């Protein structure tokens, strides 16, 4: 059986669970990069054509606050697919809340 190693368990998770976690993380990062390259570039080009600075502010906001937060959320969601010890899960949840709070404070 060549795929038996996928059922081996380490820290309450199978190798298959870890592969799914990594695949979700990489897929999320790729999706964010595609969004960043295509959509953000187009938004910048559109913003250059306008005279107002409000659109420049929103693009800056997306680059400095929303994108880093999105990367962290991708990491959080991929890790959340694993069976974690309750204390570790709670610590990761607290870190997420802290990161969101910091991002909200930077927004204001």
N, C-alpha and C positions, 0 to 999 in steps of 0.2 A: 504494500500500500504506500504509494509515493506521497500522499497528502496527509499521512498520519501526524506529521510534525505540526500541522495546523491545529491539532487538538491538544497539544501539550500546554500545560497550564503553568503560568508564572505570576505570582502575586494576584491570584484570583481572576486572571484573565488568560484566555487562550492566545496562541500566536495569531490566530485569525482575528481576534479582537484588536490586537496591536496593529495588524496590517490595515484593518478598517479605519482605525484611528489615524494612522499616518496618511492613508489615502484621502480621508476627509480633510485633513489639514492641508495637504498638497493641493487638492482640488479647490479648497477655499482660497488659498494663496494665489493660485492661478486665476481664479475668477476675479479676485480683487485687482490683480495686476492688469488683466484685460480691461477691467472697468477703468482703472487708473490711466492706462495708455490711451484707450480710444475715447471714452466719454469725457475724461478730464481735459484731454487735448482739445477736443471740439468745444468744450465750454470755455476754455481759455481763448480760443480763436474768436468765439462769439463775443466774449467780454472785451477783447481788444477793439472791437468795432464800435462799442458804445462809449458814450462820454461820461457816464456815471461811474462812480467807484464802488457802488454797492455790490455789483456783480463780482468785482475783483475781491471784495471782502469775503463773499460767500465761497469763492474758489479757494481762497487762502484758508478759510475755515475748514473746508473739506480736506485740504492737504495736511493741515497741521493738527486737526483734532479728530475728525471723523474717520479718516483712513487708518491712522494708528489704532484707534479704538476698534475699528472693524477687524484689523489683523489680530488684535487680542481676543476679540469675540470668536473669531475662527478657531484660534488656539483653544479657547475655553470650551467651545462646542465639541471639538474633536476629542479633547481629553474627557469630556463628560460622557462619552460613549463607553468608557471603561468602567469596570467595577472597582471603585476606589474605597479605601478604608474611610470610615465616616469622618475621622478627624482631618484627613487629607482633603476630602471633598469639601468639608466646611471651610478649611483654610483657602482653598481655591475659590470658593464662593465669596469669601470675605475680600480676597484680592480683586475679584471682578467688581464688587461693589466699590472698593476704593478707587479702582481705575476709572470707573464710570463717574464717580464723584469728582475726581480730579479733572476729568474731561469736561464735566458740566461747569465746574468752577472756572476753567480756562475759557469756556464759551461765554460766560457772563463777564 
